[in-house]
Amino acid sequence: MALLVLVVVIALAFDFTNGFHDTANYIATWVGTRALSPRPAVLISAAANLAGAFVTTAVATTIGKGIIDTGLANEQTVLAAIFGAITWNLLTWRAGLPSSSTHALVGGLIGAALVQSGTAGVEWSGLWHKVIVPGAVSPVIGFAGAFVLLVVIYWLFHRLTPGVANRGFRTGQLFSGTWVAFTHGANDAQKTMGVIALALYTHGSISSFYIPNWVKIAAGLTIAAGTYVGGWRIVRTLGQRIYKMQPEHGFAAQIAAGTTLYAGTRLGFPISTTHVVSGSVMGAGATRRVSAVRWGVAGNIVFAWLLTLPAAALVAAALYYPVAWIF
């Protein structure tokens, strides 16, 4: 029981770092366009994350039993996976890189499962269809969605004066930014729910896999707390270093990102908020001209994306035997 309690605590710590690490995804466009100052942006984001956590459990089910074999996994597997994900999240936060908490967690689960059970420990089909393919496609959808939406916006509102347009879209960003934060809570809080439910199942505390209500509440409150604490390093990377945003760009990027995330959540895809938001921000920027997007920074972000899953897997794999020996 002590090990199970530890797994739950560490999983909630990951949930907190997820909210902390991903705060930039919903406030960078607010702050970058001066629609809101950082403090109210973070407060609204935290509340929206909490609300989103109770939408559905499809993503939690994918994380809990769609990536590794629940019949072979044990509590040490889950603990090593979470340690690997947290370690990678903190390293990328320290470096100011907007990597993916989703890929960190998935990588951690894969690395720990491979060491514990070999290739049989991984649900390769579920990994491919529920994680890899949606993870690759979702930023492209975000890019295309923001690009098309902004083209339509320019066509509809091109007669407005810049001052009127800016005020209108800054007001619109109150909705669009809240939408992104809500869908982040809907997708990302479930990842922690899935991990905790997996630990409960492997321990024998629940006879079949499901998400208890107390797990939903704990995960929702924790990701909201992490969102409130926030962080400025990644805000700067997404909000101004990719390209300097105008309110209409922020609005389009947020609507496209939030809609992509919501669709993925309903389908049970644990997709990355960081990936989707970054793709949407670049799609909005590309409507001005291709050179308006600072592709060098975007390239660094892509490199971090590609590195996260295998790096977190290696960290979790290295931690499995020490964790199993200690616990």
Backbone bond lengths (Angstrom), bond angles and torsions (degrees), N, CA, C in turn:
res aa  C-N    CA-C-N  psi(-1)  N-CA   C-N-CA  omega(-1)  CA-C   N-CA-C  phi
1 M - - - 1.464 - - 1.528 111.62 -
2 A 1.344 116.28 -37.07 1.467 119.52 179.82 1.523 111.07 -60.86
3 L 1.344 116.20 -39.74 1.465 119.72 179.34 1.527 110.46 -65.94
4 L 1.328 117.04 -39.90 1.464 120.45 178.53 1.527 110.67 -61.82
5 V 1.320 116.52 -44.00 1.469 120.34 178.09 1.523 110.37 -60.47
6 L 1.333 116.31 -41.83 1.465 120.29 178.61 1.525 110.98 -62.52
7 V 1.329 116.40 -42.63 1.471 120.17 179.11 1.526 110.29 -60.81
8 V 1.329 116.90 -43.36 1.468 120.49 179.66 1.523 110.54 -62.67
9 V 1.328 116.38 -44.20 1.472 120.53 -179.74 1.525 110.98 -62.90
10 I 1.338 116.56 -45.20 1.464 120.20 -179.54 1.526 110.67 -67.60
11 A 1.338 117.17 -36.32 1.468 120.16 177.02 1.525 110.73 -63.04
12 L 1.318 116.75 -40.59 1.461 119.86 177.59 1.528 110.86 -69.37
13 A 1.334 116.68 -32.08 1.469 119.39 174.02 1.523 110.30 -63.34
14 F 1.340 116.61 -40.09 1.468 120.13 175.00 1.521 110.23 -62.23
15 D 1.323 116.60 -41.91 1.463 121.38 178.67 1.525 110.42 -58.60
16 F 1.333 115.41 -41.84 1.463 120.46 178.49 1.524 110.63 -63.70
17 T 1.346 116.72 -47.09 1.467 119.09 179.64 1.524 111.07 -65.29
18 N 1.325 117.14 -29.52 1.460 120.92 176.24 1.527 110.04 -62.62
19 G 1.337 116.47 -50.89 1.458 120.00 177.14 1.513 112.01 -61.94
20 F 1.331 116.14 -41.39 1.464 122.02 179.67 1.526 110.52 -63.21
21 H 1.329 115.59 -47.11 1.464 122.68 -176.22 1.520 111.46 -69.13
22 D 1.343 117.16 -35.69 1.466 121.26 -172.21 1.523 114.18 -96.63
23 T 1.342 117.63 1.66 1.462 119.63 -179.86 1.518 111.74 -52.26
24 A 1.319 116.28 -39.10 1.464 121.00 -177.50 1.515 112.23 -58.62
25 N 1.321 117.10 -27.82 1.461 120.01 -175.23 1.523 112.81 -62.76
26 Y 1.328 117.15 -27.41 1.459 117.34 -178.59 1.512 112.90 -112.19
27 I 1.346 118.86 -18.98 1.461 117.73 179.67 1.520 113.01 -100.15
28 A 1.344 118.44 -14.90 1.464 119.40 -177.88 1.521 111.72 -61.85
29 T 1.329 116.91 -41.49 1.466 118.73 -179.61 1.525 111.34 -72.71
30 W 1.334 117.79 -31.78 1.466 120.04 173.32 1.521 110.84 -63.02
31 V 1.337 115.44 -52.19 1.457 120.67 -176.07 1.526 110.77 -70.42
32 G 1.342 115.99 -39.29 1.456 120.34 -177.99 1.514 113.24 -64.02
33 T 1.340 117.46 -28.78 1.469 121.12 178.68 1.530 111.81 -100.97
34 R 1.336 116.48 1.08 1.464 122.99 -178.66 1.532 112.54 62.95
35 A 1.321 115.96 27.86 1.463 119.53 174.72 1.523 110.40 -71.38
36 L 1.325 116.60 -35.25 1.460 122.52 177.56 1.522 108.91 -143.61
37 S 1.314 116.32 153.83 1.458 120.17 170.84 1.526 108.38 -80.96
38 P 1.328 118.36 163.57 1.470 120.21 -172.83 1.526 115.04 -56.94
39 R 1.343 118.83 -43.04 1.468 119.23 -173.01 1.531 113.37 -63.95
40 P 1.333 119.83 -53.66 1.476 117.23 177.31 1.520 112.82 -63.88
41 A 1.326 116.68 -30.94 1.466 119.21 177.57 1.520 110.38 -61.90
42 V 1.330 116.54 -42.84 1.464 120.44 -179.61 1.526 110.65 -69.24
43 L 1.327 117.90 -39.74 1.467 120.77 179.08 1.529 111.50 -62.07
44 I 1.326 116.64 -46.51 1.464 120.37 178.96 1.524 110.35 -63.37
45 S 1.330 116.32 -41.45 1.462 120.61 -179.99 1.521 111.69 -61.88
46 A 1.334 116.23 -41.99 1.463 119.80 -179.43 1.526 111.06 -63.04
47 A 1.341 116.61 -44.30 1.465 120.12 179.75 1.528 111.44 -64.73
48 A 1.331 116.79 -41.05 1.466 120.36 -179.77 1.523 111.29 -67.73
49 N 1.332 117.40 -37.17 1.460 120.94 176.05 1.516 111.11 -60.37
50 L 1.323 116.07 -43.35 1.465 120.49 179.93 1.525 110.66 -61.75
51 A 1.318 117.01 -44.43 1.465 120.50 179.68 1.523 111.59 -64.26
52 G 1.323 116.68 -40.54 1.456 120.53 -177.60 1.514 114.28 -65.83
53 A 1.333 116.08 -24.30 1.464 119.90 -175.79 1.526 113.37 -63.94
54 F 1.325 118.05 -15.83 1.462 120.96 -174.20 1.527 113.20 -106.40
55 V 1.327 118.06 14.69 1.464 121.52 -174.80 1.522 112.44 -71.59
56 T 1.321 117.74 -50.79 1.462 122.35 -174.76 1.526 108.36 -159.47
57 T 1.331 117.28 173.53 1.467 120.87 177.39 1.528 111.73 -123.66
58 A 1.324 117.64 16.91 1.468 120.49 -176.73 1.525 112.02 -62.73
59 V 1.331 116.91 -41.99 1.470 120.24 179.65 1.526 110.19 -68.28
60 A 1.333 117.06 -39.61 1.464 120.81 178.46 1.523 110.97 -59.61
61 T 1.311 116.80 -38.74 1.463 120.96 178.41 1.523 110.92 -65.57
62 T 1.328 117.14 -41.06 1.465 120.28 177.39 1.518 111.11 -61.57
63 I 1.326 117.06 -47.43 1.464 120.89 -179.55 1.521 110.80 -64.32
64 G 1.337 116.78 -43.20 1.454 120.87 -173.87 1.506 115.35 -72.92
65 K 1.340 117.86 -34.35 1.465 117.77 -177.34 1.524 114.26 -140.20
66 G 1.335 117.42 10.27 1.454 119.59 -178.51 1.511 115.22 -107.20
67 I 1.346 117.89 -4.43 1.467 121.29 -176.24 1.519 111.90 -114.00
68 I 1.327 117.67 -42.34 1.463 120.64 176.03 1.523 109.02 -123.00
69 D 1.326 116.19 158.68 1.463 122.69 -177.46 1.525 109.39 -74.92
70 T 1.328 117.03 113.65 1.459 120.66 -177.97 1.522 112.52 -67.08
71 G 1.324 117.02 -22.29 1.462 119.92 178.91 1.513 113.37 -75.41
72 L 1.332 117.16 -20.76 1.462 121.50 -179.25 1.524 112.57 -103.77
73 A 1.318 117.55 -24.80 1.464 121.32 -176.13 1.524 111.09 -71.68
74 N 1.318 115.46 157.58 1.459 121.36 173.77 1.531 108.76 -137.36
75 E 1.318 115.86 -178.53 1.465 119.52 -176.78 1.524 112.05 -65.07
76 Q 1.334 117.05 -32.93 1.465 119.89 177.52 1.528 111.45 -64.37
77 T 1.340 115.87 -35.74 1.465 120.21 176.64 1.518 110.43 -60.16
78 V 1.320 115.63 -47.05 1.463 120.76 -178.12 1.522 110.54 -65.33
79 L 1.334 116.83 -42.93 1.463 120.74 -178.28 1.525 111.36 -64.30
80 A 1.325 117.36 -45.04 1.466 120.57 178.42 1.522 111.00 -62.93
81 A 1.331 116.80 -38.58 1.470 121.15 179.06 1.522 111.15 -61.96
82 I 1.319 116.04 -44.84 1.466 119.54 -178.22 1.524 110.58 -68.77
83 F 1.337 116.86 -40.91 1.463 119.70 176.80 1.527 110.76 -58.39
84 G 1.312 116.46 -42.61 1.461 120.55 178.85 1.514 111.89 -62.09
85 A 1.334 116.61 -43.36 1.469 121.05 -179.47 1.524 111.51 -66.48
86 I 1.329 116.77 -44.23 1.463 120.21 -179.82 1.522 110.51 -63.52
87 T 1.329 116.37 -44.07 1.465 120.22 179.94 1.520 110.89 -57.79
88 W 1.335 116.64 -45.97 1.461 119.55 -179.22 1.531 111.45 -68.44
89 N 1.333 117.94 -38.80 1.464 120.56 176.57 1.525 111.38 -58.13
90 L 1.322 116.33 -44.85 1.459 120.00 -177.80 1.525 111.65 -68.98
91 L 1.321 117.11 -38.12 1.466 120.28 178.25 1.527 111.18 -63.47
92 T 1.326 116.86 -44.18 1.469 119.44 -178.92 1.525 111.05 -72.04
93 W 1.332 117.30 -33.84 1.462 119.20 175.06 1.526 110.37 -63.14
94 R 1.330 116.02 -43.57 1.472 120.20 -179.95 1.521 111.10 -62.13
95 A 1.328 116.50 -34.19 1.464 120.91 -179.59 1.523 112.40 -84.74
96 G 1.349 117.17 -7.11 1.454 120.30 -178.27 1.509 113.94 74.88
97 L 1.331 117.62 24.55 1.468 121.24 -179.18 1.526 110.47 -98.96
98 P 1.333 118.37 128.49 1.466 120.47 177.68 1.517 112.01 -80.73
99 S 1.314 116.19 72.49 1.466 120.06 178.11 1.526 108.97 -82.17
100 S 1.312 116.80 -170.47 1.462 120.88 -172.02 1.517 111.74 -113.68
101 S 1.337 116.55 119.78 1.461 120.48 173.78 1.520 110.77 -63.24
102 T 1.322 116.39 -33.27 1.461 121.25 178.41 1.516 110.96 -62.26
103 H 1.323 116.45 -51.37 1.460 119.86 179.75 1.524 111.34 -65.46
104 A 1.334 116.41 -32.76 1.461 119.35 177.48 1.526 110.54 -62.96
105 L 1.335 116.95 -44.21 1.463 120.49 -179.92 1.521 111.44 -68.38
106 V 1.327 116.67 -45.72 1.467 119.91 178.91 1.524 110.30 -61.85
107 G 1.328 116.36 -44.11 1.461 119.79 177.33 1.515 112.00 -60.56
108 G 1.342 116.34 -41.09 1.456 119.80 177.82 1.517 112.42 -61.92
109 L 1.324 117.05 -43.54 1.466 120.80 178.11 1.525 111.34 -62.06
110 I 1.332 116.51 -43.64 1.467 120.30 -179.06 1.523 110.95 -64.99
111 G 1.338 116.68 -47.16 1.463 120.08 -178.13 1.515 112.57 -60.86
112 A 1.339 116.66 -45.86 1.464 120.28 179.90 1.523 111.29 -66.58
113 A 1.335 117.37 -40.73 1.468 120.99 -179.50 1.522 111.80 -66.28
114 L 1.328 117.30 -38.25 1.466 120.51 179.56 1.523 111.41 -64.31
115 V 1.315 116.67 -41.27 1.468 119.57 179.16 1.523 110.33 -70.03
116 Q 1.324 116.71 -39.23 1.464 120.58 -175.80 1.525 113.02 -75.09
117 S 1.340 117.93 -40.19 1.469 121.15 -172.51 1.516 114.57 -129.01
118 G 1.319 118.54 -0.17 1.461 120.20 -175.50 1.519 111.04 76.27
119 T 1.316 116.14 -164.49 1.469 119.99 -176.62 1.526 112.69 -64.41
120 A 1.333 117.44 -22.81 1.468 120.48 178.57 1.524 111.79 -67.50
121 G 1.326 116.98 -19.03 1.455 120.33 -177.85 1.513 114.48 -76.67
122 V 1.337 117.05 -11.01 1.468 121.22 -177.08 1.523 109.99 -107.75
123 E 1.309 116.64 134.67 1.472 122.22 174.77 1.533 107.46 -85.94
124 W 1.320 116.35 86.41 1.465 120.99 -170.32 1.524 112.76 -63.81
125 S 1.323 117.72 -37.83 1.461 120.34 179.76 1.528 111.05 -65.09
126 G 1.329 115.89 -46.03 1.457 119.81 177.85 1.512 111.85 -63.53
127 L 1.331 116.25 -39.02 1.463 120.63 178.37 1.523 110.81 -60.01
128 W 1.327 116.20 -44.74 1.461 120.69 -177.68 1.533 111.71 -68.55
129 H 1.346 116.31 -50.77 1.464 120.17 -172.47 1.526 113.69 -79.87
130 K 1.332 117.15 -28.40 1.458 119.82 -176.11 1.528 113.52 -100.00
131 V 1.338 117.17 -21.23 1.466 119.75 -174.28 1.526 112.41 -120.71
132 I 1.336 117.11 -58.42 1.463 120.42 -171.91 1.528 111.79 -65.02
133 V 1.335 116.76 -54.21 1.475 119.64 -177.50 1.534 111.51 -63.81
134 P 1.345 119.26 -51.05 1.470 117.92 177.52 1.529 112.67 -60.77
135 G 1.340 116.73 -35.31 1.457 119.56 179.29 1.512 112.93 -64.57
136 A 1.338 116.56 -35.47 1.461 120.72 178.82 1.521 112.00 -76.65
137 V 1.322 116.47 -36.55 1.469 120.83 -173.94 1.528 112.17 -82.19
138 S 1.331 118.12 -33.84 1.465 120.79 -171.83 1.531 114.36 -60.45
139 P 1.346 121.08 -40.32 1.465 118.10 177.20 1.520 112.65 -66.03
140 V 1.331 116.33 -32.40 1.470 120.53 177.67 1.527 110.01 -66.61
141 I 1.335 115.82 -40.97 1.467 119.81 176.89 1.527 110.10 -63.70
142 G 1.339 116.41 -42.25 1.458 120.04 177.03 1.518 112.05 -60.72
143 F 1.342 116.39 -43.86 1.470 121.96 177.95 1.524 110.22 -58.97
144 A 1.339 116.24 -52.54 1.464 121.12 -177.06 1.525 111.41 -64.59
145 G 1.336 116.30 -40.95 1.458 119.82 -178.97 1.515 112.22 -62.97
146 A 1.341 117.19 -45.03 1.463 120.83 179.35 1.523 111.01 -65.94
147 F 1.328 116.47 -40.78 1.468 121.08 179.97 1.527 110.44 -60.73
148 V 1.331 116.57 -51.31 1.470 120.85 -177.75 1.527 110.76 -65.10
149 L 1.332 116.93 -43.65 1.462 119.99 -179.28 1.522 111.12 -60.89
150 L 1.326 117.05 -41.39 1.460 119.67 -178.67 1.529 111.79 -70.04
151 V 1.323 117.12 -35.16 1.467 119.97 174.51 1.530 109.96 -60.74
152 V 1.328 116.57 -43.60 1.471 120.95 178.15 1.525 110.53 -63.91
153 I 1.339 116.48 -41.77 1.470 120.51 178.99 1.527 110.72 -60.36
154 Y 1.328 116.70 -45.66 1.468 119.83 178.69 1.533 111.05 -60.70
155 W 1.312 115.87 -39.31 1.469 120.12 -178.81 1.529 111.19 -67.47
156 L 1.333 117.12 -39.45 1.460 121.15 -177.19 1.526 113.01 -76.89
157 F 1.341 116.76 -35.29 1.467 119.79 -169.75 1.528 113.50 -117.83
158 H 1.317 118.00 20.85 1.465 119.75 -174.89 1.526 112.78 -66.92
159 R 1.325 118.07 -17.67 1.465 120.61 -179.55 1.535 112.75 -84.27
160 L 1.314 117.44 -12.06 1.463 119.96 -179.67 1.522 110.67 -71.96
161 T 1.328 116.00 146.55 1.465 119.57 174.46 1.530 108.73 -70.85
162 P 1.337 117.82 152.80 1.471 119.95 -178.84 1.522 113.27 -55.49
163 G 1.336 117.15 -38.90 1.459 119.36 -178.45 1.513 112.46 -64.21
164 V 1.323 116.83 -45.34 1.467 121.33 179.08 1.524 110.50 -65.10
165 A 1.334 116.51 -44.00 1.467 120.59 -179.64 1.521 111.23 -62.32
166 N 1.331 117.01 -44.34 1.461 120.25 -178.87 1.520 111.38 -62.41
167 R 1.331 116.82 -44.02 1.469 119.58 178.87 1.522 111.12 -63.21
168 G 1.313 116.54 -41.30 1.457 119.90 -179.67 1.515 112.99 -64.62
169 F 1.327 116.65 -43.87 1.465 119.17 -177.42 1.522 111.92 -76.62
170 R 1.338 117.76 -27.87 1.466 118.67 173.24 1.524 109.93 -64.43
171 T 1.333 116.39 -40.11 1.468 119.86 175.47 1.527 110.72 -64.59
172 G 1.330 116.46 -42.21 1.460 120.61 177.98 1.510 113.04 -61.23
173 Q 1.331 115.97 -28.82 1.461 119.39 -179.85 1.522 112.88 -68.81
174 L 1.315 117.99 -20.38 1.464 119.30 174.07 1.521 110.04 -60.68
175 F 1.331 116.01 -38.46 1.464 120.33 176.20 1.521 111.22 -76.90
176 S 1.327 117.04 -49.26 1.468 120.01 -172.68 1.525 111.95 -65.24
177 G 1.340 117.07 -38.58 1.460 119.52 178.11 1.518 112.19 -68.47
178 T 1.335 115.92 -38.93 1.468 120.22 175.96 1.521 110.44 -63.05
179 W 1.321 116.87 -37.01 1.463 122.58 178.47 1.526 110.91 -61.77
180 V 1.328 117.33 -44.03 1.470 120.23 178.21 1.524 110.61 -63.89
181 A 1.341 116.69 -44.68 1.464 119.74 179.97 1.527 111.22 -62.77
182 F 1.322 116.86 -41.36 1.467 121.65 178.27 1.529 110.75 -60.47
183 T 1.321 116.85 -46.82 1.466 119.64 -178.37 1.525 111.46 -71.07
184 H 1.333 117.26 -27.97 1.468 119.26 173.53 1.518 110.21 -63.99
185 G 1.336 116.40 -46.73 1.460 119.29 177.33 1.515 111.81 -60.63
186 A 1.339 115.94 -38.37 1.464 120.37 179.67 1.519 111.93 -64.02
187 N 1.324 117.90 -38.13 1.466 120.72 -177.16 1.525 112.03 -89.43
188 D 1.323 117.23 -47.66 1.460 119.61 -169.50 1.520 114.36 -81.25
189 A 1.330 118.70 -36.18 1.467 118.95 177.99 1.519 110.55 -62.39
190 Q 1.319 116.53 -30.76 1.464 120.47 -179.92 1.525 112.45 -66.27
191 K 1.317 116.98 -25.57 1.464 119.10 -179.97 1.526 110.13 -64.94
192 T 1.324 115.76 -41.02 1.462 119.39 175.72 1.521 110.96 -69.05
193 M 1.323 117.25 -39.72 1.470 120.21 175.95 1.526 110.56 -56.08
194 G 1.328 116.25 -44.40 1.458 120.39 -179.34 1.510 112.90 -63.20
195 V 1.331 116.42 -40.44 1.466 120.71 179.68 1.524 110.66 -66.23
196 I 1.334 116.94 -44.47 1.467 119.88 179.58 1.527 110.55 -64.57
197 A 1.324 117.04 -42.45 1.467 120.10 178.02 1.524 111.02 -62.84
198 L 1.339 117.01 -37.07 1.466 120.75 175.99 1.523 110.63 -62.10
199 A 1.335 116.92 -42.75 1.464 120.66 178.17 1.529 110.89 -64.47
200 L 1.320 116.96 -41.76 1.469 120.50 177.84 1.526 111.09 -61.95
201 Y 1.330 116.03 -39.17 1.464 120.55 -178.85 1.530 111.39 -69.91
202 T 1.330 117.05 -45.64 1.468 119.61 -179.48 1.530 111.30 -67.13
203 H 1.325 116.50 -28.17 1.461 120.26 177.39 1.523 111.68 -76.21
204 G 1.334 117.36 -24.52 1.455 121.62 -176.71 1.514 113.62 96.26
205 S 1.339 116.75 8.15 1.464 120.22 -179.99 1.521 112.00 -71.63
206 I 1.327 116.99 -25.92 1.465 121.61 172.92 1.530 107.40 -127.01
207 S 1.329 116.07 140.24 1.466 119.79 -174.36 1.520 113.04 -82.28
208 S 1.327 117.06 -22.94 1.464 121.71 175.82 1.523 107.91 -136.98
209 F 1.322 116.47 158.35 1.461 119.31 -174.49 1.532 110.62 -76.72
210 Y 1.329 115.70 120.91 1.464 122.06 171.18 1.526 107.49 -157.44
211 I 1.335 116.96 171.15 1.462 121.18 -177.55 1.528 109.24 -105.51
212 P 1.332 118.98 106.50 1.466 120.88 177.97 1.534 110.97 -62.95
213 N 1.323 116.16 153.38 1.467 120.55 -177.97 1.522 112.40 -61.54
214 W 1.342 117.11 -37.64 1.453 118.42 -178.68 1.526 111.35 -65.52
215 V 1.328 117.18 -29.10 1.464 120.82 177.01 1.526 110.04 -68.81
216 K 1.328 117.12 -41.86 1.470 120.84 177.72 1.525 110.97 -60.14
217 I 1.332 116.15 -46.36 1.466 120.60 -178.02 1.522 110.76 -64.57
218 A 1.338 116.74 -46.36 1.463 120.53 -178.59 1.523 111.49 -62.25
219 A 1.328 116.79 -44.16 1.466 120.29 -179.30 1.522 111.20 -66.41
220 G 1.332 117.29 -40.37 1.462 120.65 179.68 1.515 112.33 -64.48
221 L 1.325 117.17 -45.92 1.461 120.89 179.65 1.525 111.46 -64.98
222 T 1.325 116.63 -38.46 1.460 120.02 -176.54 1.518 112.06 -70.11
223 I 1.336 117.79 -43.54 1.467 119.03 179.67 1.526 110.35 -67.49
224 A 1.337 117.12 -31.51 1.464 120.10 176.09 1.524 110.57 -66.52
225 A 1.335 116.75 -40.65 1.460 120.20 177.95 1.525 111.27 -64.28
226 G 1.325 116.61 -42.32 1.460 119.94 177.68 1.511 112.14 -63.44
227 T 1.329 116.18 -38.40 1.464 120.80 177.74 1.519 110.69 -62.47
228 Y 1.327 116.60 -40.00 1.459 120.41 -178.79 1.524 111.43 -63.73
229 V 1.315 115.93 -41.40 1.466 119.33 -179.11 1.529 110.48 -64.57
230 G 1.329 116.09 -45.59 1.476 121.36 170.63 1.520 114.92 63.52
231 G 1.350 114.92 -169.99 1.457 121.43 180.00 1.515 111.35 -169.29
232 W 1.343 116.34 143.13 1.463 120.58 -173.83 1.514 115.08 -93.60
233 R 1.319 118.19 -23.51 1.468 119.04 -176.15 1.523 111.55 -58.43
234 I 1.330 116.52 -48.60 1.458 120.18 -175.37 1.526 110.44 -77.75
235 V 1.331 118.28 -26.46 1.457 120.73 174.36 1.520 109.92 -56.69
236 R 1.323 116.35 -46.31 1.463 119.80 -178.34 1.521 111.05 -63.58
237 T 1.334 116.91 -40.47 1.468 119.60 -178.62 1.520 111.38 -62.19
238 L 1.342 117.16 -49.43 1.462 120.07 -175.71 1.520 112.55 -77.87
239 G 1.336 117.30 -36.36 1.453 119.91 -170.31 1.507 115.94 -81.67
240 Q 1.335 118.37 -34.93 1.452 118.98 -175.48 1.516 113.51 -129.32
241 R 1.320 118.40 -26.88 1.455 118.99 -175.55 1.525 112.72 -79.68
242 I 1.337 118.67 -22.70 1.471 118.79 174.49 1.529 108.90 -73.67
243 Y 1.298 118.17 -52.88 1.467 122.54 169.25 1.519 107.25 -166.21
244 K 1.323 116.82 158.26 1.461 120.83 -177.92 1.518 108.89 -80.77
245 M 1.332 116.78 117.57 1.453 120.96 -171.14 1.519 113.24 -90.07
246 Q 1.320 114.98 149.88 1.452 124.09 167.72 1.531 107.39 -105.43
247 P 1.352 117.76 161.85 1.471 119.47 -176.55 1.521 114.44 -54.60
248 E 1.342 117.70 -39.32 1.465 118.52 -179.27 1.526 111.75 -66.31
249 H 1.348 116.30 -31.43 1.462 119.62 177.11 1.529 110.48 -68.63
250 G 1.348 115.70 -43.49 1.456 119.19 178.18 1.514 112.14 -62.06
251 F 1.332 116.59 -42.59 1.464 121.28 179.38 1.525 110.82 -60.61
252 A 1.328 116.77 -49.70 1.468 120.76 -178.09 1.522 111.23 -63.72
253 A 1.338 116.74 -42.31 1.466 120.40 -179.38 1.522 110.89 -63.17
254 Q 1.333 116.82 -42.05 1.460 120.20 -178.38 1.527 112.25 -69.09
255 I 1.320 117.28 -41.94 1.466 120.06 178.71 1.527 110.23 -62.79
256 A 1.331 116.55 -45.65 1.467 120.46 -179.06 1.521 111.16 -64.37
257 A 1.338 116.76 -44.09 1.464 120.47 -178.84 1.522 111.14 -65.85
258 G 1.338 117.04 -46.84 1.455 120.26 -178.72 1.517 112.81 -62.21
259 T 1.324 116.62 -40.27 1.463 120.24 179.91 1.523 111.34 -67.68
260 T 1.329 116.51 -39.90 1.469 120.55 176.77 1.522 110.75 -62.85
261 L 1.335 116.50 -44.08 1.461 120.69 179.55 1.526 111.50 -64.42
262 Y 1.322 116.52 -40.82 1.466 119.30 -178.72 1.525 111.08 -65.01
263 A 1.326 116.16 -43.18 1.468 119.66 178.32 1.526 110.47 -61.15
264 G 1.341 116.59 -43.63 1.460 120.38 178.34 1.515 112.14 -62.37
265 T 1.329 116.68 -39.13 1.464 121.22 179.09 1.520 111.24 -62.54
266 R 1.312 116.55 -45.47 1.461 120.67 -180.00 1.526 111.91 -63.40
267 L 1.328 116.72 -31.22 1.466 121.28 -179.60 1.533 112.56 -86.60
268 G 1.337 116.71 -3.56 1.459 120.16 179.61 1.510 114.08 81.25
269 F 1.342 118.02 22.31 1.461 121.80 -179.70 1.529 109.88 -94.07
270 P 1.327 119.04 118.05 1.462 120.71 175.77 1.526 110.96 -79.57
271 I 1.327 116.39 74.97 1.461 120.41 -176.55 1.525 110.64 -87.32
272 S 1.312 115.45 165.20 1.458 121.63 -173.98 1.518 111.39 -92.02
273 T 1.330 116.00 122.71 1.460 120.28 174.94 1.519 110.95 -60.56
274 T 1.329 116.36 -41.81 1.461 120.60 -179.45 1.516 111.29 -59.56
275 H 1.316 117.26 -45.76 1.459 121.39 179.49 1.520 110.89 -60.76
276 V 1.324 115.95 -49.01 1.462 120.80 -174.26 1.526 110.89 -66.69
277 V 1.329 116.95 -44.92 1.462 119.90 -179.94 1.523 110.94 -64.74
278 S 1.322 117.11 -42.80 1.463 119.75 179.29 1.524 111.02 -62.32
279 G 1.335 116.91 -43.00 1.460 120.28 176.81 1.517 111.74 -61.33
280 S 1.334 116.76 -41.03 1.461 120.85 179.94 1.524 111.52 -67.44
281 V 1.328 116.89 -41.20 1.467 120.83 177.71 1.527 110.42 -61.00
282 M 1.330 116.88 -43.48 1.464 120.04 179.03 1.526 111.38 -67.91
283 G 1.331 117.54 -36.71 1.461 120.40 177.62 1.512 111.84 -63.21
284 A 1.341 116.30 -41.35 1.462 119.80 177.34 1.525 110.77 -65.54
285 G 1.330 116.55 -41.02 1.461 120.00 179.90 1.509 113.21 -66.13
286 A 1.321 116.76 -32.94 1.467 120.98 -177.26 1.522 112.71 -68.71
287 T 1.338 118.10 -15.83 1.469 119.21 178.39 1.524 111.40 -70.99
288 R 1.314 117.14 -23.74 1.463 119.87 179.01 1.524 109.30 -74.89
289 R 1.300 114.40 -55.72 1.461 123.24 172.88 1.517 105.12 -176.20
290 V 1.311 116.64 154.88 1.464 120.36 -176.23 1.518 110.82 -59.49
291 S 1.322 116.88 -36.07 1.464 120.25 -177.74 1.522 112.66 -72.79
292 A 1.356 117.52 -11.07 1.463 119.74 178.09 1.523 111.59 -68.76
293 V 1.318 117.02 -24.36 1.462 121.39 176.91 1.521 108.99 -86.93
294 R 1.296 116.46 129.95 1.463 120.37 179.31 1.527 108.20 -82.86
295 W 1.311 114.30 88.03 1.459 120.65 -170.87 1.519 112.66 -65.65
296 G 1.334 117.83 -22.76 1.463 119.37 176.74 1.514 111.53 -63.86
297 V 1.340 116.29 -44.91 1.463 120.66 176.49 1.522 109.93 -66.08
298 A 1.347 115.61 -42.13 1.465 119.38 178.02 1.523 110.80 -59.65
299 G 1.338 116.85 -38.72 1.463 120.56 177.75 1.514 112.25 -63.48
300 N 1.333 116.71 -38.62 1.465 119.98 176.84 1.523 111.20 -63.54
301 I 1.334 116.12 -37.03 1.459 120.46 178.51 1.526 110.28 -66.08
302 V 1.327 116.70 -44.36 1.468 120.60 178.67 1.522 110.32 -60.46
303 F 1.328 116.58 -40.96 1.466 120.33 177.97 1.531 110.56 -59.88
304 A 1.340 116.35 -43.01 1.467 119.93 178.46 1.520 110.83 -64.13
305 W 1.344 117.16 -39.05 1.471 120.61 177.28 1.525 110.36 -58.58
306 L 1.334 116.14 -49.64 1.462 120.78 -176.07 1.523 111.82 -65.80
307 L 1.314 116.06 -29.38 1.460 120.60 -176.51 1.522 112.71 -80.43
308 T 1.337 117.33 -28.50 1.461 121.14 -168.02 1.521 113.76 -60.61
309 L 1.325 118.15 -52.54 1.467 120.01 -174.05 1.529 111.97 -61.20
310 P 1.338 119.74 -52.71 1.469 118.51 179.33 1.523 113.14 -66.04
311 A 1.341 117.45 -34.38 1.465 119.38 -179.64 1.524 110.94 -67.08
312 A 1.327 117.05 -45.53 1.465 120.22 177.55 1.522 111.00 -64.09
313 A 1.332 116.84 -35.85 1.470 120.71 176.95 1.522 110.85 -62.53
314 L 1.319 116.87 -43.11 1.466 120.81 179.36 1.526 111.13 -64.88
315 V 1.330 116.92 -42.14 1.465 120.13 179.30 1.526 110.18 -62.93
316 A 1.332 117.08 -46.25 1.468 120.83 179.66 1.523 111.41 -64.53
317 A 1.332 116.60 -39.17 1.464 120.25 178.29 1.523 110.76 -62.72
318 A 1.336 115.73 -41.66 1.463 119.76 179.39 1.525 111.71 -67.01
319 L 1.326 116.76 -28.93 1.460 120.83 -177.13 1.521 113.37 -86.32
320 Y 1.339 118.15 -15.39 1.463 119.20 -171.74 1.527 112.05 -60.28
321 Y 1.325 117.99 -51.65 1.466 119.60 -176.47 1.530 112.74 -66.21
322 P 1.347 119.76 -42.28 1.468 118.05 173.36 1.528 113.00 -58.68
323 V 1.339 116.73 -41.04 1.466 120.45 178.71 1.525 110.50 -64.68
324 A 1.341 116.70 -45.13 1.467 120.71 -179.98 1.528 111.24 -64.51
325 W 1.339 116.53 -35.50 1.471 120.43 -179.52 1.524 110.64 -70.26
326 I 1.339 116.30 -41.65 1.464 120.46 -177.89 1.526 111.07 -72.44
327 F 1.347 116.21 -38.95 1.464 119.62 -173.27 1.521 113.02 -108.86
